[in-house]
């Protein structure tokens, strides 16, 4: 099992990235969440967490910016009716923390709004994963399920991206708070886009 790759990011878009590890190029399927957190990293050395899916006629490698996204991906594909492509769509539409929260709170509507996820699949996700999610992430030392902690994790990742883009002002956190108050379901990518839009208006 390949658990992670460390090398130079040589190509990236919304669907995949290619990382060069000692002269070998690895093609990894990724989500928009991972894509947004690797903004402006082309040509730099990165570490990407991986999951290798073995099929009869092919091996498919998936890449994740952090371990929490990989854990949620593995949980999602364990649900009957959800394959890796649909799991990537979910992780592109909702950040991992929002998926955990929605399962814990049994918020079916969040999943229903995603293309390809109907009520039947949404019910399956919650029914099959809630106990697993509670055991894994709600032990006091992992994630606590309240808006403050979830937003903190989301803002932390967003601030990392903004820093790579050259936005290092101490008021960035205040701006992100204002955006999240109006748009609580925003992903990292959506937060970054809205932040830049606001900054452009103010210049």
Residue pairs with C-beta under 8 A, 6 or more apart in sequence:
1 52
2 50
2 52
2 61
3 49
3 50
4 47
4 48
4 49
4 50
5 19
5 21
5 26
5 28
5 47
5 48
5 50
5 63
6 21
6 45
6 46
6 47
6 48
7 19
7 20
7 21
7 22
7 26
7 45
7 46
8 19
8 20
8 43
8 44
8 45
8 46
9 17
9 18
9 19
9 38
9 41
9 42
9 43
9 44
9 45
9 46
10 18
10 19
10 20
10 25
10 42
10 43
11 17
11 18
11 42
12 18
12 30
12 35
12 38
12 41
12 42
13 35
14 32
14 35
14 92
15 29
15 30
16 27
16 28
16 29
16 30
17 27
17 28
17 30
17 34
17 35
17 38
17 48
17 63
18 25
18 26
18 27
18 28
19 25
19 26
19 28
19 46
19 48
19 63
20 26
26 61
27 61
28 48
28 50
28 61
28 62
28 63
29 60
29 61
29 62
29 63
29 84
29 88
30 62
30 63
30 64
30 88
31 64
31 69
31 88
31 91
31 92
32 91
32 92
32 93
32 187
32 189
33 65
33 69
33 91
33 92
33 95
33 96
33 187
33 188
33 189
34 48
34 63
34 64
34 65
34 69
34 91
35 189
36 161
36 187
36 188
36 189
36 192
37 65
37 66
37 157
37 160
37 161
37 188
38 46
38 65
39 161
39 164
39 165
39 192
40 164
40 165
41 164
48 63
48 64
48 65
49 63
49 64
49 65
49 66
49 67
49 69
49 70
50 61
50 62
50 63
50 64
50 70
51 61
51 62
51 64
51 70
51 73
51 74
52 59
52 60
52 61
52 62
53 59
53 60
53 61
53 62
53 84
60 84
62 73
62 84
62 88
64 70
64 73
66 96
68 96
68 97
69 91
69 96
71 96
71 136
72 91
72 96
72 99
72 100
73 84
73 87
73 88
73 91
75 129
75 132
75 133
76 82
76 86
76 87
76 90
76 91
76 99
76 125
76 129
77 83
77 84
77 87
78 128
78 129
79 121
79 124
79 125
79 128
79 129
80 124
80 128
81 120
81 121
81 124
82 90
82 121
82 124
82 125
86 116
86 117
86 121
89 114
89 115
89 116
89 117
90 99
90 111
90 114
90 117
91 99
92 187
93 113
93 114
93 115
93 187
94 102
94 110
94 114
94 185
94 187
95 154
95 157
95 187
95 188
97 143
97 150
97 153
97 154
98 110
98 150
98 154
98 185
98 187
100 133
100 137
100 143
100 145
100 150
101 107
101 145
101 150
102 110
102 111
103 125
103 126
103 129
103 130
103 133
104 130
104 133
104 134
104 138
104 145
105 145
106 126
106 130
108 119
108 122
108 123
108 126
110 185
111 117
111 121
111 122
111 125
111 126
112 118
112 119
112 122
136 142
137 143
137 145
138 144
138 145
143 149
143 150
143 153
147 184
151 177
151 180
154 180
154 186
154 188
154 191
155 173
155 176
155 177
155 180
155 191
157 188
158 176
158 188
158 191
158 192
158 195
159 172
159 173
159 176
161 188
161 192
162 168
162 172
162 192
162 195
165 192
165 196
167 195
167 199
172 195
175 195
175 198
176 191
176 195
179 186
179 191
179 194
179 195
179 198
180 186
180 191
183 190
183 194
186 194
